[in-house]
């Protein structure tokens, strides 16, 4: 079972990954539904 520090590291890594994905197209704006799909794709390991 992961420690609390390991869980925090994973959360930070996920947030960083998502920021990098969003910064690929800085001019794009996202709806809440698009962000939900993006996060779902990230979690499932698929591409959008």
URLIN-V422564 format. One record per residue. N is the residue number from 0. RES is the residue in three letters. PHI is phi in whole degrees, 0 to 359 (* if undefined). PSI is psi in degrees with one decimal (NA if undefined). NEAR is the number of other ideal C-beta (glycine too) atoms within 8 Angstrom. Layout:
n->(N,N)
res->(RES,RES)
phi->(PHI,PHI)
psi->(PSI,PSI)
near->(NEAR,NEAR)
This chain:
n->(0,1,2,3,4,5,6,7,8,9,10,11,12,13,14,15,16,17,18,19,20,21,22,23,24,25,26,27,28,29,30,31,32,33,34,35,36,37,38,39,40,41,42,43,44,45,46,47)
res->(UNK,UNK,UNK,UNK,UNK,UNK,UNK,UNK,UNK,UNK,UNK,UNK,UNK,UNK,UNK,UNK,UNK,UNK,UNK,UNK,UNK,UNK,UNK,UNK,UNK,UNK,UNK,UNK,UNK,UNK,UNK,UNK,UNK,UNK,UNK,UNK,UNK,UNK,UNK,UNK,UNK,UNK,UNK,UNK,UNK,UNK,UNK,UNK)
phi->(*,293,281,300,296,295,297,296,298,295,298,295,296,297,299,297,302,294,298,297,297,293,283,298,226,296,276,282,251,242,279,300,294,294,296,299,296,298,294,300,297,298,296,280,76,253,255,266)
psi->(132.3,149.8,168.5,-40.6,-38.8,-40.4,-42.4,-40.0,-41.1,-42.4,-43.2,-40.8,-41.9,-45.2,-42.3,-44.9,-45.4,-38.9,-41.5,-39.2,-46.2,-32.7,-8.1,-30.4,79.8,-18.3,-15.0,140.3,147.8,139.9,166.4,-38.6,-39.9,-40.6,-40.0,-44.2,-40.4,-46.0,-42.0,-44.4,-40.7,-46.9,-40.6,-10.2,26.8,170.3,152.3,NA)
near->(2,5,6,5,6,8,9,8,8,9,8,8,8,9,8,8,9,11,8,8,9,9,7,6,6,5,3,5,3,8,6,6,6,8,9,8,9,13,9,8,10,11,6,6,4,5,3,5)
